[in-house]
Amino acid sequence: MQHKARMVVAVLVAVVALIGFGAPAFAEQPILIGCPLATAFLYGWDAERAIKLAVEEINAAGGVKVGDQKRPFAVEVIDTRDLEPGVPVSEALLAVEKLILEKKVNFLVGGPVRSEAALAVMPQLTKHKMISILSTGALTPKYNEMIAQNPDKFKYCYRISGEAKWMVGGELVPCLVEIGKKFNLDRLMIMVQDVAHARAGGDILKKVMGDKGWKVLGDPIVYPTGTTDFSMGLLEAKKQNAQVIIIWMDMPESAILLKQWHDMKIPALPFGTIIAAAEQPGFWKATDGKGEYCLANVVNAGNAPSTATPWTMKFFDAYTAKYGVEPEGYGTSSSYMAVYVLKDAIERAGSLDPDKVAEALGKTDMMGVYGRIRFDPKTHQVIPSNDPNEGAVGTIFQWQAGKRVVVFPPKIAVGEILLPPWMKK
């Protein structure tokens, strides 16, 4: 009997040890992060995966120090459906309201993803004193402009990812200028999706590149969300001798555009400022390599392999090991960093009080996956740069021989831009 009793005790001890192995035991209630995301789309699911990876790492390392307590993070994801064609903005508003009132989240990280939805949610955040760190989608400059115009009203709103004005003026335009000089190109056609950030970006780009001496071929061609045939626009590009086609679309159907471009052998370099389909590691296989030579801006470093900072490949490798796929596109590294930045702000504030944490967020200054993370005091927009030692650095890569090769900015580039063979004449 004694032998059996000892055996039972030994088994129980072993079970307890296995359950607790590798993770600290937390006596305190979790800090709940609400994640309003379009979970059926790239910019939603990659953000969710990155947020959960960061939470897992932080909890395994001991959690978040709040005063004299150590508390874990927990995650509550809700589908906003805001990237689905025809879904009204009110769906995202209801999703955020549910996170706040029913799920009782402490903070929001992630979306809403569509710009129109992110703007509509801002008054809700004020009403509930809810801190939100936008980390995916929502590229409209109007977001940070509204914060600058109403700093007290929108003091709980922060954005740790890029926005359209910088993407155009700080990344896309310098890269285009470099391409123009290297290959003697100066004829540009612009194709955009019928959403706020893409329309605005296309209009800005038309003006800026015109001022740079490029011949912009007409107004941006606008395609409704869900379009599945781009051949007429591509034929027009060929007819007008376009040499570069700017593509600004977050819909997965952009893959069809690139297949058609390849099959029609359009003699113009495809350049996706936002091009969801081409950002993903599986794009090469899914298109049988027809997207080769396409350039894609994934907004933040870490979304494709580079050595921007010591954090970059550490994150890249951890994500790849956990999910069996490389970081998938825009919103991945920024969502991961948002959790670490929130942890840092909570610990400096020593509290979960939204006013104290908001103030601490404004004083953030830390190195991360895509460079130095600081927020502009007037706009709460992460401060961008093409040097990771100075600010949040972006990434433009090109598909080459089945790999995503970072080609811009020069500080983090690992390869050079190539032209498709049918352009080399």
BAFIMAR-260064 format. One record per residue (C-alpha): residue in three letters; x, z, y. Coordinates in steps of 0.1 Angstrom, whole numbers, plus 5000, padded with zeros to 4 digits. Each point is the difference from the previous one (the first is absolute). Last residue first. Example, Ala and Ser with C-alpha at 12.3 -4.5 7.8 and 13.67 -1.06 7.14 Angstrom:
2
ATOM  rest  X  Z  Y
ATOM  Ser  5137  5071  4989
ATOM  Ala  4986  5007  4966
//
This chain:
425
ATOM  rest  X  Z  Y
ATOM  Lys  5156  4251  5461
ATOM  Lys  5002  5035  4986
ATOM  Met  4962  5006  5002
ATOM  Trp  4992  4989  4964
ATOM  Pro  5027  5023  4987
ATOM  Pro  4982  5031  5013
ATOM  Leu  5021  5017  5028
ATOM  Leu  5021  5031  4995
ATOM  Ile  5003  5033  5020
ATOM  Glu  5031  5021  4993
ATOM  Gly  5005  5030  4978
ATOM  Val  5003  5038  4999
ATOM  Ala  4987  5007  5035
ATOM  Ile  5000  5037  5012
ATOM  Lys  5016  4998  5034
ATOM  Pro  4992  4962  5003
ATOM  Pro  4962  5007  5002
ATOM  Phe  4991  4979  4980
ATOM  Val  5010  4982  4968
ATOM  Val  4988  5024  4973
ATOM  Val  4999  4981  4967
ATOM  Arg  4968  5004  4979
ATOM  Lys  5011  4985  4966
ATOM  Gly  4987  4972  4978
ATOM  Ala  5026  4974  5010
ATOM  Gln  4996  5008  5037
ATOM  Trp  4969  5014  5015
ATOM  Gln  5009  5009  5036
ATOM  Phe  5000  5035  5016
ATOM  Ile  4991  5014  5034
ATOM  Thr  5005  5037  5003
ATOM  Gly  4993  5025  5028
ATOM  Val  5020  5028  5015
ATOM  Ala  4986  5033  5012
ATOM  Gly  5024  5012  5027
ATOM  Glu  5036  5004  5013
ATOM  Asn  5021  5003  4969
ATOM  Pro  4978  4975  4981
ATOM  Asp  5010  4973  5025
ATOM  Asn  4973  4974  5007
ATOM  Ser  4980  5026  5017
ATOM  Pro  4965  5015  5000
ATOM  Ile  4988  5034  5015
ATOM  Val  4971  5012  4979
ATOM  Gln  4969  4998  5022
ATOM  His  4986  5033  5014
ATOM  Thr  4992  4979  5032
ATOM  Lys  5014  5023  5028
ATOM  Pro  5026  5020  4981
ATOM  Asp  5013  4971  4980
ATOM  Phe  5005  5013  4965
ATOM  Arg  5033  5005  4982
ATOM  Ile  5011  4989  4965
ATOM  Arg  5036  4988  4997
ATOM  Gly  5003  4973  4974
ATOM  Tyr  4979  4983  4974
ATOM  Val  5001  5025  4971
ATOM  Gly  5004  5030  5023
ATOM  Met  5022  5017  5026
ATOM  Met  4983  5027  5021
ATOM  Asp  4989  5006  5035
ATOM  Thr  4964  5013  5003
ATOM  Lys  4991  5017  5033
ATOM  Gly  4966  4984  5003
ATOM  Leu  4992  5011  4965
ATOM  Ala  5007  5036  5010
ATOM  Glu  4973  4998  5028
ATOM  Ala  4975  4985  4975
ATOM  Val  5009  5028  4975
ATOM  Lys  4993  5027  5027
ATOM  Asp  4968  4984  5010
ATOM  Pro  4988  4994  4965
ATOM  Asp  5007  5037  4988
ATOM  Leu  5016  4996  4966
ATOM  Ser  5028  5025  5011
ATOM  Gly  5037  5006  5002
ATOM  Ala  5002  4972  5025
ATOM  Arg  5034  4989  4988
ATOM  Glu  4988  5002  4964
ATOM  Ile  4969  4981  5007
ATOM  Ala  5019  4973  5019
ATOM  Asp  5025  4995  4972
ATOM  Lys  4973  4998  4974
ATOM  Leu  4981  4974  5021
ATOM  Val  5032  4979  5003
ATOM  Tyr  5006  5002  4963
ATOM  Val  4964  4989  4993
ATOM  Ala  5002  4971  5026
ATOM  Met  5033  4989  4984
ATOM  Tyr  4982  4989  4968
ATOM  Ser  4973  4983  5020
ATOM  Ser  5026  4981  5020
ATOM  Ser  5019  4990  4968
ATOM  Thr  4969  4984  4984
ATOM  Gly  4979  4988  5029
ATOM  Tyr  5012  4964  5000
ATOM  Gly  5010  4987  4965
ATOM  Glu  5002  5008  4963
ATOM  Pro  5028  5025  4996
ATOM  Glu  5016  4988  4967
ATOM  Val  4979  5003  4969
ATOM  Gly  5001  5023  4970
ATOM  Tyr  4980  5027  5019
ATOM  Lys  5022  5030  4998
ATOM  Ala  5034  4983  4995
ATOM  Thr  4993  4974  5027
ATOM  Tyr  4988  5026  5025
ATOM  Ala  5031  5022  4993
ATOM  Asp  5024  4970  5003
ATOM  Phe  4986  4988  5033
ATOM  Phe  4999  5036  5014
ATOM  Lys  5036  5006  4992
ATOM  Met  5008  4964  5010
ATOM  Thr  4988  5007  5036
ATOM  Trp  5009  5037  5005
ATOM  Pro  5037  4993  5005
ATOM  Thr  4990  4977  5029
ATOM  Ala  4994  4963  5004
ATOM  Thr  5016  4991  4967
ATOM  Ser  4976  4973  4989
ATOM  Pro  4974  4994  4972
ATOM  Ala  4965  4991  5012
ATOM  Asn  4973  5023  5013
ATOM  Gly  5028  5024  5010
ATOM  Ala  5002  4987  5035
ATOM  Asn  4967  4999  5019
ATOM  Val  4979  4971  5012
ATOM  Val  4998  4980  4968
ATOM  Asn  5007  4967  5018
ATOM  Ala  4999  4971  4976
ATOM  Leu  5020  4968  4998
ATOM  Cys  4990  4973  4975
ATOM  Tyr  5030  4982  4985
ATOM  Glu  4985  5002  4965
ATOM  Gly  4963  5004  4999
ATOM  Lys  4995  4975  4973
ATOM  Gly  5019  5022  4975
ATOM  Asp  4974  4998  4973
ATOM  Thr  4974  5014  5025
ATOM  Ala  4993  5032  4981
ATOM  Lys  5036  5003  4988
ATOM  Trp  5014  4999  5035
ATOM  Phe  4972  5022  5015
ATOM  Gly  5006  5029  4976
ATOM  Pro  5024  5017  5024
ATOM  Gln  4973  5001  5027
ATOM  Glu  5006  4989  5036
ATOM  Ala  4989  4964  4994
ATOM  Ala  4963  5009  4994
ATOM  Ala  4997  5023  5031
ATOM  Ile  5013  4975  5026
ATOM  Ile  5006  5018  5033
ATOM  Thr  5026  4983  5022
ATOM  Gly  5001  4974  4972
ATOM  Phe  5024  4972  5007
ATOM  Pro  4995  4967  4982
ATOM  Leu  5028  4975  5007
ATOM  Ala  4986  4965  5008
ATOM  Pro  5004  4968  4981
ATOM  Ile  4967  5003  4981
ATOM  Lys  5007  4992  4964
ATOM  Met  4963  4996  4991
ATOM  Asp  5004  5021  4969
ATOM  His  5022  5026  5018
ATOM  Trp  4976  5004  5030
ATOM  Gln  4970  5001  4976
ATOM  Lys  5016  5028  4980
ATOM  Leu  5008  5018  5033
ATOM  Leu  4965  4998  5013
ATOM  Ile  4986  5011  4966
ATOM  Ala  5022  5032  5002
ATOM  Ser  4984  5007  5035
ATOM  Glu  4968  5006  4980
ATOM  Pro  5012  5037  4996
ATOM  Met  4988  5007  5036
ATOM  Asp  5024  5016  5025
ATOM  Met  5006  4968  5020
ATOM  Trp  5024  4990  5027
ATOM  Ile  5017  4967  4990
ATOM  Ile  5025  4984  5023
ATOM  Ile  5007  4964  4990
ATOM  Val  5035  4987  5010
ATOM  Gln  5011  4964  5003
ATOM  Ala  4966  4985  5011
ATOM  Asn  5001  4962  5000
ATOM  Gln  4965  4996  5015
ATOM  Lys  4987  4982  4969
ATOM  Lys  5016  5025  4976
ATOM  Ala  4985  5030  5018
ATOM  Glu  4967  4982  5001
ATOM  Leu  5002  4994  4962
ATOM  Leu  5007  5038  4996
ATOM  Gly  4969  5008  5021
ATOM  Met  4979  4977  4979
ATOM  Ser  5015  5014  4968
ATOM  Phe  4992  5036  5006
ATOM  Asp  4973  5005  4973
ATOM  Thr  4990  5035  4987
ATOM  Thr  4989  5018  5032
ATOM  Gly  4991  5037  4992
ATOM  Thr  5003  5013  5035
ATOM  Pro  4992  4971  5025
ATOM  Tyr  5029  4977  5010
ATOM  Val  5011  4996  5036
ATOM  Ile  5024  4972  5010
ATOM  Pro  5021  5013  5028
ATOM  Asp  4997  4978  5031
ATOM  Gly  5018  4967  5002
ATOM  Leu  5035  4990  4987
ATOM  Val  5024  5025  5015
ATOM  Lys  5030  4981  5013
ATOM  Trp  5028  5026  5003
ATOM  Gly  5017  5006  5033
ATOM  Lys  5001  5038  4999
ATOM  Asp  4970  5002  5023
ATOM  Gly  4980  4981  4975
ATOM  Met  5012  5024  4973
ATOM  Val  4987  5029  5021
ATOM  Lys  4966  4984  5008
ATOM  Lys  4992  4989  4965
ATOM  Leu  5013  5032  4985
ATOM  Ile  4977  5021  5022
ATOM  Asp  4970  4980  4990
ATOM  Gly  5008  5002  4963
ATOM  Gly  5006  5037  5002
ATOM  Ala  4966  5006  5016
ATOM  Arg  4982  4979  4975
ATOM  Ala  5019  5016  4971
ATOM  His  4994  5036  5013
ATOM  Ala  4963  4994  5006
ATOM  Val  4990  4982  4968
ATOM  Asp  4992  4963  4994
ATOM  Gln  5031  4993  4980
ATOM  Val  5028  4981  5017
ATOM  Met  5018  4966  4998
ATOM  Ile  5026  4991  5027
ATOM  Met  5019  4967  5003
ATOM  Leu  5035  4998  5014
ATOM  Arg  5024  4972  5009
ATOM  Asp  5035  5012  5011
ATOM  Leu  5024  4996  4971
ATOM  Asn  5038  4993  5004
ATOM  Phe  5009  5017  4967
ATOM  Lys  5021  5030  5012
ATOM  Lys  4988  5001  5035
ATOM  Gly  4963  4998  4991
ATOM  Ile  5003  5025  4972
ATOM  Glu  5017  5025  5023
ATOM  Val  4973  4995  5026
ATOM  Leu  4974  5005  4973
ATOM  Cys  5016  5033  4989
ATOM  Pro  5002  5012  5036
ATOM  Val  4963  4991  5005
ATOM  Leu  4988  5016  4967
ATOM  Glu  5017  5033  5004
ATOM  Gly  4999  5017  5034
ATOM  Gly  4975  4978  5019
ATOM  Val  4976  4992  4972
ATOM  Met  5003  5030  4977
ATOM  Trp  5003  5022  5032
ATOM  Lys  4967  4987  5014
ATOM  Ala  4982  5001  4966
ATOM  Glu  5006  5037  4990
ATOM  Gly  5024  5017  4977
ATOM  Ser  4995  5031  4978
ATOM  Ile  5001  5037  5009
ATOM  Arg  4968  5001  5020
ATOM  Tyr  4988  5032  5016
ATOM  Cys  4966  5012  5010
ATOM  Tyr  4993  5038  5006
ATOM  Lys  5006  4997  5038
ATOM  Phe  4972  4975  5004
ATOM  Lys  4979  5017  5027
ATOM  Asp  5029  5016  5017
ATOM  Pro  5021  4968  5002
ATOM  Asn  4971  4978  5011
ATOM  Gln  5016  4968  5014
ATOM  Ala  5032  5003  4979
ATOM  Ile  4979  5007  4969
ATOM  Met  4979  4970  5007
ATOM  Glu  5031  4978  5004
ATOM  Asn  5013  5013  4966
ATOM  Tyr  4969  4987  4982
ATOM  Lys  4996  4969  5022
ATOM  Pro  5033  4987  4986
ATOM  Thr  4981  4990  4968
ATOM  Leu  5020  5003  4968
ATOM  Ala  4975  5021  4982
ATOM  Gly  5014  4995  4965
ATOM  Thr  5020  5029  4985
ATOM  Ser  5015  5033  5012
ATOM  Leu  4975  5014  5025
ATOM  Ile  5008  5037  5004
ATOM  Ser  4967  5018  5007
ATOM  Ile  4996  5036  5013
ATOM  Met  4964  5012  4999
ATOM  Lys  4987  5019  5030
ATOM  His  4964  4993  4987
ATOM  Lys  4987  4982  5031
ATOM  Thr  5033  4985  5009
ATOM  Leu  5005  4985  4965
ATOM  Gln  4964  4986  5001
ATOM  Pro  5008  4984  5034
ATOM  Met  5029  4981  4983
ATOM  Val  4979  4986  4971
ATOM  Ala  4989  4969  5017
ATOM  Leu  5035  4990  5009
ATOM  Ala  5012  5003  4963
ATOM  Ala  4969  4980  4989
ATOM  Glu  5007  4971  5023
ATOM  Ser  5037  5000  4990
ATOM  Arg  4992  4998  4962
ATOM  Val  5019  5025  4980
ATOM  Pro  4982  5033  5007
ATOM  Gly  5026  5012  4993
ATOM  Gly  5029  5019  4984
ATOM  Val  5003  5037  5007
ATOM  Leu  4973  5025  5010
ATOM  Phe  5005  5037  5003
ATOM  Asn  4984  5033  4989
ATOM  Val  4973  4985  4977
ATOM  Lys  4967  5018  4996
ATOM  Lys  4987  4976  4973
ATOM  Glu  4965  5001  5013
ATOM  Leu  5004  5000  5038
ATOM  Ile  5034  4983  5006
ATOM  Leu  5003  4977  4970
ATOM  Lys  4963  4991  5003
ATOM  Glu  5003  4992  5037
ATOM  Val  5029  4977  4992
ATOM  Ala  4980  4981  4974
ATOM  Leu  4970  4998  5023
ATOM  Leu  5021  4985  5028
ATOM  Ala  5015  4976  4975
ATOM  Glu  4966  4988  4989
ATOM  Ser  4989  4997  5036
ATOM  Val  5026  4973  5006
ATOM  Pro  4977  4976  4981
ATOM  Val  5010  4983  4967
ATOM  Gly  4996  4962  5003
ATOM  Pro  5034  4992  4984
ATOM  Glu  5017  5030  4985
ATOM  Leu  5029  5014  5019
ATOM  Asp  4980  5030  5012
ATOM  Arg  4990  5012  4966
ATOM  Thr  5007  5035  5012
ATOM  Asp  5008  5013  4964
ATOM  Ile  5007  5037  5000
ATOM  Val  5032  5018  4989
ATOM  Glu  5004  5038  4999
ATOM  Val  5036  5011  4997
ATOM  Ala  5015  5035  4995
ATOM  Phe  5031  5015  5017
ATOM  Pro  5015  5032  4987
ATOM  Arg  5003  5033  5020
ATOM  Lys  5030  5023  5005
ATOM  Gln  4991  5029  5023
ATOM  Asp  5021  5018  5026
ATOM  Gly  4989  4978  5029
ATOM  Val  4987  4968  4983
ATOM  Lys  5029  4988  4978
ATOM  Val  4989  4969  4981
ATOM  Gly  5006  4994  4963
ATOM  Gly  5028  5013  4978
ATOM  Ala  5020  4969  4992
ATOM  Ala  4975  4989  4973
ATOM  Asn  4973  5002  5026
ATOM  Ile  5019  4978  5024
ATOM  Glu  5008  4974  4974
ATOM  Glu  4964  4998  4987
ATOM  Val  4986  4998  5035
ATOM  Ala  5024  4971  5008
ATOM  Leu  4990  4981  4969
ATOM  Lys  4963  5006  5007
ATOM  Ile  5004  4986  5035
ATOM  Ala  5019  4969  4987
ATOM  Arg  4974  4993  4973
ATOM  Glu  4971  5003  5025
ATOM  Ala  5018  4978  5025
ATOM  Asp  5006  4973  4973
ATOM  Trp  4963  5002  4991
ATOM  Gly  4987  4996  5035
ATOM  Tyr  5022  4973  5016
ATOM  Leu  4998  4980  4968
ATOM  Phe  4962  5000  4997
ATOM  Ala  4975  5017  4977
ATOM  Thr  5008  5034  5015
ATOM  Ala  4990  4993  5035
ATOM  Leu  5012  5034  5011
ATOM  Pro  4988  5032  5016
ATOM  Cys  5026  5025  4987
ATOM  Gly  4992  5037  5005
ATOM  Ile  5029  5024  4997
ATOM  Leu  4991  5035  4987
ATOM  Ile  5025  5028  5005
ATOM  Pro  4997  5018  4967
ATOM  Gln  4989  5037  4998
ATOM  Glu  5028  5025  4995
ATOM  Ala  5012  5015  4967
ATOM  Phe  5022  4969  4992
ATOM  Ala  5019  4999  4967
ATOM  Pro  5030  4977  5004
ATOM  Ala  5001  4968  4980
ATOM  Gly  5026  4988  4974
ATOM  Phe  4986  5020  4971
ATOM  Gly  4969  5020  5007
ATOM  Ile  4978  4985  4973
ATOM  Leu  5029  4999  4975
ATOM  Ala  5010  5036  5007
ATOM  Val  4964  5012  4996
ATOM  Val  4998  4981  4967
ATOM  Ala  5033  5015  4987
ATOM  Val  4989  5035  5009
ATOM  Leu  4967  4995  4982
ATOM  Val  5018  4987  4969
ATOM  Ala  5025  5029  5000
ATOM  Val  4971  5025  5003
ATOM  Val  4982  4984  4971
ATOM  Met  5031  5001  4978
ATOM  Arg  5007  5036  5009
ATOM  Ala  4964  5009  4989
ATOM  Lys  5005  4980  4967
ATOM  His  5032  5019  4993
ATOM  Gln  4983  5033  5008
ATOM  Met  4972  4991  4976
//
